[in-house]
Amino acid sequence: MKTVKQTLILLFWLAICQLPSLTSSSVVQQNLDWYHALNRPLLTPPDAIFGLAWAVLYLLLGTAAFLVFKNLSGKNAQKALFPFWTQLLLNACWTPLFFGLHLTGTALLLLAAMLIQGIWLAYAFWRASRSAGILLLPYGLWLAYAAYLNMGFWLLNP
C-alpha cells in the first residue's frame, strides 16, 4: 500500500510540472512562422529538441520535487518547495512573453530572473535532498543555454 501511495504522490509531482506546458504549446504553435523568420544564434537546435528537452526537464523537476516532499514534512517542505512553485510560475510566463508577445528582451530579463531563482531552488532542494539537488543540474544548464539563445534572438532581431 505504501508503494502505491508513493507512486501516486510521484505522479502528482510529475503532473504538476506539466502545467507550464499547458500555456506553452498553443502559443508556440501559433507563432512558429514568426519564430522561423527570426535570425537565429549559432547553436540553435532543431525545433524537436526543445520539446524533448522540456519533457526530460519536467520529469527531472517533478522527481526532484517528489524527493523533497518525501524527505520533509510540514513547514520544512513548504519552505523548500516555495522556490519550486516560483520557478514553475516564471517558467509558465516565459513562452507567452517570447512567442506570444514577441518581447524577446523582456523574456530575456525573465530568464535572468529564472537563473537567479533557479540557484535558490537548487540550494533549497540540495539542503532537503542531495539527489533532488543533483536532478536540477540539467535544468540549470538548460536555463543557461536558453539565456544564450534568448540573448542571441534579441540581439540578432532588433
Rosetta constraint file for C-alpha pairs under 8 A:
AtomPair CA 1 CA 5 HARMONIC 6.32 0.50
AtomPair CA 2 CA 6 HARMONIC 6.14 0.50
AtomPair CA 3 CA 7 HARMONIC 6.05 0.50
AtomPair CA 4 CA 8 HARMONIC 6.18 0.50
AtomPair CA 5 CA 9 HARMONIC 6.23 0.50
AtomPair CA 6 CA 10 HARMONIC 6.15 0.50
AtomPair CA 7 CA 11 HARMONIC 6.13 0.50
AtomPair CA 8 CA 12 HARMONIC 6.14 0.50
AtomPair CA 9 CA 13 HARMONIC 6.46 0.50
AtomPair CA 9 CA 66 HARMONIC 7.11 0.50
AtomPair CA 10 CA 14 HARMONIC 6.21 0.50
AtomPair CA 10 CA 62 HARMONIC 7.40 0.50
AtomPair CA 10 CA 63 HARMONIC 6.74 0.50
AtomPair CA 10 CA 66 HARMONIC 5.60 0.50
AtomPair CA 11 CA 15 HARMONIC 6.01 0.50
AtomPair CA 12 CA 16 HARMONIC 6.17 0.50
AtomPair CA 13 CA 17 HARMONIC 6.41 0.50
AtomPair CA 13 CA 62 HARMONIC 4.84 0.50
AtomPair CA 13 CA 63 HARMONIC 6.97 0.50
AtomPair CA 13 CA 65 HARMONIC 6.53 0.50
AtomPair CA 13 CA 66 HARMONIC 5.93 0.50
AtomPair CA 14 CA 18 HARMONIC 6.87 0.50
AtomPair CA 14 CA 58 HARMONIC 7.10 0.50
AtomPair CA 14 CA 59 HARMONIC 6.06 0.50
AtomPair CA 14 CA 61 HARMONIC 7.70 0.50
AtomPair CA 14 CA 62 HARMONIC 4.37 0.50
AtomPair CA 14 CA 63 HARMONIC 6.69 0.50
AtomPair CA 15 CA 19 HARMONIC 7.23 0.50
AtomPair CA 15 CA 62 HARMONIC 7.64 0.50
AtomPair CA 16 CA 62 HARMONIC 7.30 0.50
AtomPair CA 17 CA 58 HARMONIC 5.48 0.50
AtomPair CA 17 CA 59 HARMONIC 7.49 0.50
AtomPair CA 17 CA 61 HARMONIC 6.86 0.50
AtomPair CA 17 CA 62 HARMONIC 5.72 0.50
AtomPair CA 17 CA 88 HARMONIC 7.23 0.50
AtomPair CA 18 CA 22 HARMONIC 6.91 0.50
AtomPair CA 18 CA 58 HARMONIC 6.69 0.50
AtomPair CA 19 CA 23 HARMONIC 7.41 0.50
AtomPair CA 19 CA 88 HARMONIC 7.96 0.50
AtomPair CA 19 CA 92 HARMONIC 7.62 0.50
AtomPair CA 20 CA 24 HARMONIC 6.41 0.50
AtomPair CA 20 CA 88 HARMONIC 6.55 0.50
AtomPair CA 20 CA 89 HARMONIC 7.37 0.50
AtomPair CA 20 CA 91 HARMONIC 6.33 0.50
AtomPair CA 20 CA 92 HARMONIC 4.27 0.50
AtomPair CA 20 CA 93 HARMONIC 7.99 0.50
AtomPair CA 21 CA 25 HARMONIC 5.91 0.50
AtomPair CA 21 CA 92 HARMONIC 7.17 0.50
AtomPair CA 22 CA 26 HARMONIC 7.66 0.50
AtomPair CA 23 CA 27 HARMONIC 6.83 0.50
AtomPair CA 23 CA 92 HARMONIC 6.49 0.50
AtomPair CA 23 CA 95 HARMONIC 7.66 0.50
AtomPair CA 23 CA 96 HARMONIC 7.47 0.50
AtomPair CA 24 CA 28 HARMONIC 6.01 0.50
AtomPair CA 24 CA 92 HARMONIC 7.09 0.50
AtomPair CA 24 CA 95 HARMONIC 5.61 0.50
AtomPair CA 24 CA 96 HARMONIC 6.92 0.50
AtomPair CA 25 CA 29 HARMONIC 6.15 0.50
AtomPair CA 26 CA 30 HARMONIC 6.14 0.50
AtomPair CA 27 CA 31 HARMONIC 6.37 0.50
AtomPair CA 27 CA 95 HARMONIC 7.22 0.50
AtomPair CA 27 CA 96 HARMONIC 6.45 0.50
AtomPair CA 27 CA 99 HARMONIC 6.43 0.50
AtomPair CA 27 CA 100 HARMONIC 5.69 0.50
AtomPair CA 28 CA 32 HARMONIC 6.01 0.50
AtomPair CA 28 CA 95 HARMONIC 7.33 0.50
AtomPair CA 28 CA 99 HARMONIC 5.90 0.50
AtomPair CA 28 CA 100 HARMONIC 7.32 0.50
AtomPair CA 31 CA 35 HARMONIC 6.30 0.50
AtomPair CA 31 CA 99 HARMONIC 6.04 0.50
AtomPair CA 31 CA 100 HARMONIC 6.78 0.50
AtomPair CA 32 CA 36 HARMONIC 5.97 0.50
AtomPair CA 33 CA 37 HARMONIC 6.23 0.50
AtomPair CA 34 CA 38 HARMONIC 6.71 0.50
AtomPair CA 35 CA 99 HARMONIC 7.38 0.50
AtomPair CA 38 CA 153 HARMONIC 7.24 0.50
AtomPair CA 38 CA 157 HARMONIC 6.53 0.50
AtomPair CA 39 CA 153 HARMONIC 6.72 0.50
AtomPair CA 39 CA 156 HARMONIC 5.89 0.50
AtomPair CA 39 CA 157 HARMONIC 6.26 0.50
AtomPair CA 40 CA 44 HARMONIC 6.49 0.50
AtomPair CA 40 CA 152 HARMONIC 7.02 0.50
AtomPair CA 40 CA 153 HARMONIC 6.05 0.50
AtomPair CA 40 CA 156 HARMONIC 7.19 0.50
AtomPair CA 41 CA 149 HARMONIC 6.30 0.50
AtomPair CA 41 CA 152 HARMONIC 4.98 0.50
AtomPair CA 41 CA 153 HARMONIC 6.29 0.50
AtomPair CA 41 CA 156 HARMONIC 7.34 0.50
AtomPair CA 44 CA 149 HARMONIC 6.81 0.50
AtomPair CA 45 CA 49 HARMONIC 6.26 0.50
AtomPair CA 45 CA 50 HARMONIC 7.60 0.50
AtomPair CA 46 CA 50 HARMONIC 7.55 0.50
AtomPair CA 47 CA 51 HARMONIC 7.36 0.50
AtomPair CA 48 CA 52 HARMONIC 6.45 0.50
AtomPair CA 49 CA 53 HARMONIC 5.88 0.50
AtomPair CA 50 CA 54 HARMONIC 6.13 0.50
AtomPair CA 51 CA 55 HARMONIC 6.12 0.50
AtomPair CA 52 CA 56 HARMONIC 6.39 0.50
AtomPair CA 53 CA 57 HARMONIC 6.07 0.50
AtomPair CA 54 CA 58 HARMONIC 5.87 0.50
AtomPair CA 55 CA 59 HARMONIC 6.34 0.50
AtomPair CA 56 CA 60 HARMONIC 6.29 0.50
AtomPair CA 57 CA 61 HARMONIC 6.07 0.50
AtomPair CA 57 CA 138 HARMONIC 7.14 0.50
AtomPair CA 57 CA 139 HARMONIC 5.93 0.50
AtomPair CA 58 CA 62 HARMONIC 5.97 0.50
AtomPair CA 59 CA 63 HARMONIC 6.08 0.50
AtomPair CA 60 CA 64 HARMONIC 6.03 0.50
AtomPair CA 60 CA 135 HARMONIC 5.76 0.50
AtomPair CA 60 CA 136 HARMONIC 6.86 0.50
AtomPair CA 60 CA 139 HARMONIC 8.00 0.50
AtomPair CA 61 CA 65 HARMONIC 6.12 0.50
AtomPair CA 61 CA 135 HARMONIC 7.14 0.50
AtomPair CA 61 CA 136 HARMONIC 6.59 0.50
AtomPair CA 61 CA 139 HARMONIC 7.78 0.50
AtomPair CA 62 CA 66 HARMONIC 6.12 0.50
AtomPair CA 63 CA 67 HARMONIC 6.27 0.50
AtomPair CA 63 CA 132 HARMONIC 7.42 0.50
AtomPair CA 63 CA 135 HARMONIC 7.87 0.50
AtomPair CA 64 CA 68 HARMONIC 6.33 0.50
AtomPair CA 64 CA 125 HARMONIC 7.51 0.50
AtomPair CA 64 CA 131 HARMONIC 7.33 0.50
AtomPair CA 64 CA 132 HARMONIC 4.17 0.50
AtomPair CA 64 CA 133 HARMONIC 7.18 0.50
AtomPair CA 64 CA 135 HARMONIC 6.07 0.50
AtomPair CA 64 CA 136 HARMONIC 7.20 0.50
AtomPair CA 65 CA 69 HARMONIC 6.05 0.50
AtomPair CA 65 CA 81 HARMONIC 7.13 0.50
AtomPair CA 65 CA 84 HARMONIC 7.44 0.50
AtomPair CA 65 CA 125 HARMONIC 7.83 0.50
AtomPair CA 65 CA 132 HARMONIC 7.05 0.50
AtomPair CA 66 CA 70 HARMONIC 5.94 0.50
AtomPair CA 67 CA 71 HARMONIC 6.06 0.50
AtomPair CA 67 CA 129 HARMONIC 6.66 0.50
AtomPair CA 67 CA 131 HARMONIC 7.66 0.50
AtomPair CA 67 CA 132 HARMONIC 6.05 0.50
AtomPair CA 68 CA 72 HARMONIC 6.06 0.50
AtomPair CA 68 CA 77 HARMONIC 6.83 0.50
AtomPair CA 68 CA 80 HARMONIC 7.34 0.50
AtomPair CA 68 CA 81 HARMONIC 7.54 0.50
AtomPair CA 68 CA 125 HARMONIC 6.41 0.50
AtomPair CA 68 CA 128 HARMONIC 5.65 0.50
AtomPair CA 68 CA 129 HARMONIC 5.91 0.50
AtomPair CA 68 CA 132 HARMONIC 6.65 0.50
AtomPair CA 69 CA 73 HARMONIC 6.86 0.50
AtomPair CA 69 CA 77 HARMONIC 5.76 0.50
AtomPair CA 69 CA 81 HARMONIC 7.70 0.50
AtomPair CA 71 CA 128 HARMONIC 6.76 0.50
AtomPair CA 71 CA 129 HARMONIC 6.97 0.50
AtomPair CA 72 CA 76 HARMONIC 5.92 0.50
AtomPair CA 72 CA 77 HARMONIC 4.92 0.50
AtomPair CA 72 CA 128 HARMONIC 6.94 0.50
AtomPair CA 73 CA 77 HARMONIC 5.02 0.50
AtomPair CA 73 CA 78 HARMONIC 7.85 0.50
AtomPair CA 74 CA 78 HARMONIC 6.40 0.50
AtomPair CA 75 CA 79 HARMONIC 5.95 0.50
AtomPair CA 76 CA 80 HARMONIC 6.18 0.50
AtomPair CA 77 CA 81 HARMONIC 5.91 0.50
AtomPair CA 78 CA 82 HARMONIC 5.96 0.50
AtomPair CA 79 CA 83 HARMONIC 7.93 0.50
AtomPair CA 80 CA 84 HARMONIC 7.65 0.50
AtomPair CA 80 CA 121 HARMONIC 7.79 0.50
AtomPair CA 80 CA 124 HARMONIC 5.18 0.50
AtomPair CA 80 CA 125 HARMONIC 6.32 0.50
AtomPair CA 80 CA 128 HARMONIC 7.03 0.50
AtomPair CA 81 CA 85 HARMONIC 6.46 0.50
AtomPair CA 81 CA 124 HARMONIC 7.78 0.50
AtomPair CA 81 CA 125 HARMONIC 7.87 0.50
AtomPair CA 82 CA 86 HARMONIC 6.29 0.50
AtomPair CA 83 CA 87 HARMONIC 5.99 0.50
AtomPair CA 83 CA 117 HARMONIC 7.17 0.50
AtomPair CA 83 CA 118 HARMONIC 7.84 0.50
AtomPair CA 83 CA 120 HARMONIC 6.74 0.50
AtomPair CA 83 CA 121 HARMONIC 5.06 0.50
AtomPair CA 83 CA 124 HARMONIC 7.60 0.50
AtomPair CA 84 CA 88 HARMONIC 6.30 0.50
AtomPair CA 84 CA 121 HARMONIC 6.06 0.50
AtomPair CA 85 CA 89 HARMONIC 6.26 0.50
AtomPair CA 86 CA 90 HARMONIC 6.23 0.50
AtomPair CA 87 CA 91 HARMONIC 5.94 0.50
AtomPair CA 87 CA 114 HARMONIC 6.61 0.50
AtomPair CA 87 CA 117 HARMONIC 6.87 0.50
AtomPair CA 87 CA 118 HARMONIC 6.85 0.50
AtomPair CA 87 CA 121 HARMONIC 7.66 0.50
AtomPair CA 88 CA 92 HARMONIC 6.10 0.50
AtomPair CA 89 CA 93 HARMONIC 6.44 0.50
AtomPair CA 90 CA 94 HARMONIC 6.50 0.50
AtomPair CA 90 CA 110 HARMONIC 7.27 0.50
AtomPair CA 90 CA 114 HARMONIC 6.55 0.50
AtomPair CA 91 CA 95 HARMONIC 7.63 0.50
AtomPair CA 91 CA 114 HARMONIC 7.48 0.50
AtomPair CA 92 CA 96 HARMONIC 7.75 0.50
AtomPair CA 93 CA 97 HARMONIC 6.48 0.50
AtomPair CA 94 CA 98 HARMONIC 6.13 0.50
AtomPair CA 94 CA 107 HARMONIC 5.73 0.50
AtomPair CA 94 CA 110 HARMONIC 6.73 0.50
AtomPair CA 94 CA 111 HARMONIC 7.28 0.50
AtomPair CA 95 CA 99 HARMONIC 5.48 0.50
AtomPair CA 95 CA 100 HARMONIC 6.81 0.50
AtomPair CA 95 CA 107 HARMONIC 7.93 0.50
AtomPair CA 96 CA 100 HARMONIC 4.38 0.50
AtomPair CA 96 CA 101 HARMONIC 6.21 0.50
AtomPair CA 97 CA 101 HARMONIC 5.05 0.50
AtomPair CA 97 CA 102 HARMONIC 6.21 0.50
AtomPair CA 97 CA 103 HARMONIC 5.47 0.50
AtomPair CA 97 CA 104 HARMONIC 7.19 0.50
AtomPair CA 97 CA 106 HARMONIC 7.03 0.50
AtomPair CA 97 CA 107 HARMONIC 5.58 0.50
AtomPair CA 98 CA 102 HARMONIC 4.83 0.50
AtomPair CA 98 CA 103 HARMONIC 5.17 0.50
AtomPair CA 98 CA 104 HARMONIC 5.10 0.50
AtomPair CA 98 CA 106 HARMONIC 7.76 0.50
AtomPair CA 98 CA 107 HARMONIC 5.40 0.50
AtomPair CA 99 CA 103 HARMONIC 7.67 0.50
AtomPair CA 103 CA 107 HARMONIC 6.04 0.50
AtomPair CA 104 CA 108 HARMONIC 6.09 0.50
AtomPair CA 104 CA 150 HARMONIC 6.73 0.50
AtomPair CA 104 CA 151 HARMONIC 7.88 0.50
AtomPair CA 104 CA 153 HARMONIC 7.01 0.50
AtomPair CA 104 CA 154 HARMONIC 5.33 0.50
AtomPair CA 105 CA 109 HARMONIC 6.43 0.50
AtomPair CA 105 CA 151 HARMONIC 7.64 0.50
AtomPair CA 105 CA 154 HARMONIC 5.84 0.50
AtomPair CA 106 CA 110 HARMONIC 6.30 0.50
AtomPair CA 107 CA 111 HARMONIC 6.09 0.50
AtomPair CA 107 CA 150 HARMONIC 7.50 0.50
AtomPair CA 108 CA 112 HARMONIC 6.21 0.50
AtomPair CA 108 CA 147 HARMONIC 6.51 0.50
AtomPair CA 108 CA 150 HARMONIC 5.83 0.50
AtomPair CA 108 CA 151 HARMONIC 6.33 0.50
AtomPair CA 108 CA 154 HARMONIC 7.89 0.50
AtomPair CA 109 CA 113 HARMONIC 6.37 0.50
AtomPair CA 110 CA 114 HARMONIC 6.15 0.50
AtomPair CA 111 CA 115 HARMONIC 6.19 0.50
AtomPair CA 111 CA 143 HARMONIC 7.35 0.50
AtomPair CA 111 CA 146 HARMONIC 7.84 0.50
AtomPair CA 111 CA 147 HARMONIC 6.12 0.50
AtomPair CA 112 CA 116 HARMONIC 6.39 0.50
AtomPair CA 112 CA 147 HARMONIC 7.10 0.50
AtomPair CA 113 CA 117 HARMONIC 5.92 0.50
AtomPair CA 114 CA 118 HARMONIC 5.64 0.50
AtomPair CA 114 CA 143 HARMONIC 7.61 0.50
AtomPair CA 115 CA 119 HARMONIC 6.50 0.50
AtomPair CA 115 CA 140 HARMONIC 7.13 0.50
AtomPair CA 115 CA 143 HARMONIC 6.35 0.50
AtomPair CA 115 CA 144 HARMONIC 7.07 0.50
AtomPair CA 116 CA 120 HARMONIC 6.87 0.50
AtomPair CA 117 CA 121 HARMONIC 6.25 0.50
AtomPair CA 118 CA 122 HARMONIC 6.03 0.50
AtomPair CA 118 CA 140 HARMONIC 6.73 0.50
AtomPair CA 119 CA 123 HARMONIC 6.10 0.50
AtomPair CA 119 CA 140 HARMONIC 7.91 0.50
AtomPair CA 120 CA 124 HARMONIC 6.14 0.50
AtomPair CA 121 CA 125 HARMONIC 6.07 0.50
AtomPair CA 122 CA 126 HARMONIC 5.83 0.50
AtomPair CA 122 CA 133 HARMONIC 5.39 0.50
AtomPair CA 122 CA 136 HARMONIC 6.36 0.50
AtomPair CA 123 CA 127 HARMONIC 6.20 0.50
AtomPair CA 123 CA 133 HARMONIC 7.12 0.50
AtomPair CA 124 CA 128 HARMONIC 6.40 0.50
AtomPair CA 124 CA 133 HARMONIC 7.99 0.50
AtomPair CA 125 CA 129 HARMONIC 5.83 0.50
AtomPair CA 125 CA 130 HARMONIC 7.23 0.50
AtomPair CA 125 CA 132 HARMONIC 5.67 0.50
AtomPair CA 125 CA 133 HARMONIC 5.03 0.50
AtomPair CA 126 CA 130 HARMONIC 4.68 0.50
AtomPair CA 126 CA 131 HARMONIC 7.28 0.50
AtomPair CA 126 CA 132 HARMONIC 6.17 0.50
AtomPair CA 126 CA 133 HARMONIC 4.05 0.50
AtomPair CA 126 CA 134 HARMONIC 7.35 0.50
AtomPair CA 127 CA 133 HARMONIC 7.77 0.50
AtomPair CA 128 CA 132 HARMONIC 7.69 0.50
AtomPair CA 129 CA 133 HARMONIC 6.40 0.50
AtomPair CA 130 CA 134 HARMONIC 6.25 0.50
AtomPair CA 131 CA 135 HARMONIC 6.20 0.50
AtomPair CA 132 CA 136 HARMONIC 6.61 0.50
AtomPair CA 133 CA 137 HARMONIC 7.13 0.50
AtomPair CA 135 CA 139 HARMONIC 7.90 0.50
AtomPair CA 136 CA 140 HARMONIC 6.31 0.50
AtomPair CA 137 CA 141 HARMONIC 6.26 0.50
AtomPair CA 138 CA 142 HARMONIC 6.02 0.50
AtomPair CA 139 CA 143 HARMONIC 6.14 0.50
AtomPair CA 140 CA 144 HARMONIC 6.33 0.50
AtomPair CA 141 CA 145 HARMONIC 6.23 0.50
AtomPair CA 142 CA 146 HARMONIC 5.91 0.50
AtomPair CA 143 CA 147 HARMONIC 6.07 0.50
AtomPair CA 144 CA 148 HARMONIC 6.37 0.50
AtomPair CA 145 CA 149 HARMONIC 6.32 0.50
AtomPair CA 146 CA 150 HARMONIC 5.92 0.50
AtomPair CA 147 CA 151 HARMONIC 5.95 0.50
AtomPair CA 148 CA 152 HARMONIC 6.16 0.50
AtomPair CA 149 CA 153 HARMONIC 6.21 0.50
AtomPair CA 150 CA 154 HARMONIC 6.15 0.50
AtomPair CA 151 CA 155 HARMONIC 6.05 0.50
AtomPair CA 152 CA 156 HARMONIC 5.87 0.50
AtomPair CA 153 CA 157 HARMONIC 5.83 0.50
AtomPair CA 154 CA 158 HARMONIC 6.37 0.50
